[in-house]
Amino acid sequence: MSSPPPTPDVASLLDRATEALRAQADVTVHLVRWIVLGAISGALAGLSSYVFLEGLDEVTEFRLSHDWLVWLLPAAGLVVGLVYRYLGGRAVHGNELLLDEIHEPTTWVPRRMAPLVLGGTWLTHLVGGSAGREGTALQMSGSLTDLFSRVVRLRPDDRRLLLISSLGGAFGAVFGVPLAGAVFALEVQTIGRIRYEALVPALTASLVGDLVVQGLGYDHEVRRQFDIPLDGVLLAKVAIAGVAFGLTAAAFSALAHAIKGLLARVLPWSPLRPFVGGVALLALVLLCGHDYSGLSLPLVDRSLAGEHLSFVVFALKLLFTAITLGSGFPGGEVTPLFVIGGTLGAALGTPLHVDVALLAAVGFVAVFAGAANTPLACAIMGVELFGAGATLPFAVGCVVAYIFSSHRGIYRTQRIDMAKGSWRIEERGSRVNKQRGQVVARPSRAVKLREHLSRFSPR
């Protein structure tokens, strides 16, 4: 005859309950701490993005009413080159430096990075350089956030998470896409890996950054909303276009990096590189007109309005932007990539018999997905900008573009955790890293799992 189960000891139950409450309290404190830190990072991102966006609008309006400013492209390039040569220090590495510090925190992000990239980008747009907004916002946010980390003496691991948050705050604030901004911050550092340990501060920073920009009175443009019924044939056509979007993203990255490498070899004195780039851009403007200078938002507006455009349009915008950024003018890649993708989508719409505006919207986010290797963030961005009615086309376009952009990317210090489309992931991933000069140790999956789980425990 079996004996009855032992009666639970009251003291033991109390100990367990106390331990569980203590663990919950630790988690709550940990959560609140990172919400506060993320909010601070987001506020810094929002304030700096607002100043940048307002100034950029003024600069762009002034340039559009004074076409003669393009003649200053070579001189402006020389000024930018001299400033970065003799005052820039480590700030010349821009977004690549931010990703490096996230991978391996070593030294603080230079405080001078924020004012240098702000003034340099305004000057680039004033004279008609083809650059964007995201790079400037990321660098300003990263520099200011790291200055805060320095003041409060954060530990290296905490500093890494806050730098990730600064990327989300900047992206969400400058484009008005808080959810996509958070996912972008988690996704962009490493191909094939999402940094969930930074989810809370990144989402907080992105939301706060967007709210600050809106609260200060800056209104992001409202894009057309789509409502597309599920259609297998349409998705197949979007996938075909996605191949073109991915190849275009790879071509842009390769061309921009090739121009940068060529000028570095031919012109050892770095201030001459943007000067030569300015001369080339001036020649292109005189030859092709002013449509491809600055952000070129009217081009993408025409695409999203359903106007069919020639394939020459996206190719020229790609060339203008690759020369601008490859020669050393400050600015971002993302808005030009939006224009390149939107105009390419408008060109593909007619031969593929797809609504031109819809394919332009897919291209708008898909080319960036391929160039930055961030398909999830870009699919979410498509939903935030154009509505949930076209979620599947955005997802298909971004994923296919991501796969076909190979391992090229606009961020050279982006690491590879898992190679695309390779059966032998470990070997190919390591080989790609070596090609980039980044030999990254690849621990076993069990070790990586333990390390990942350890990040969730309260500090």
Buried (B, 14 or more C-beta within 10 A) or exposed (E): EEEEEEEEEEEEEEEEEEEEEEEEEEEEEBEEBBBEBBBBBBBBBBBBBBBBBBBBEEBBEEBBEEEEBBBBBBEBBBBBBBBBBEEBEBBBBBBBBBBBBBBEBEEBBBBBBBEBBBBBBBBBBBBBBBBBBBBBBBBBBBBBBBBBBEEEEBEEEBBBBBBBBBBBBBBBBBBBBBBBBBBBBBBBBBBBBBBEBBBBBBBBBBBBBBBBBBEBEBEBEEBBEBEBEEEEEBBEBBBBBBBBBBBBBBBBBEBBBEBBEEBEEEBEEBBBBBBBBBBBBBEBBEEBEBBBBBBBBEBBBBBBEBBBBEBEBBBBBBBBBBBBBBBBBBBBBBBBBBBBBBBBBBBBBEEBEBBBBBBBBBBBBBBBBBBBBBBBBBBBBBBBBBBEBBBBBBBBBBBBBBBBBBBBBBBBBBBBBBBBEBEEBEEBBBBBBEEBEBEBEBEEEEEEEEEEEEEEEEE
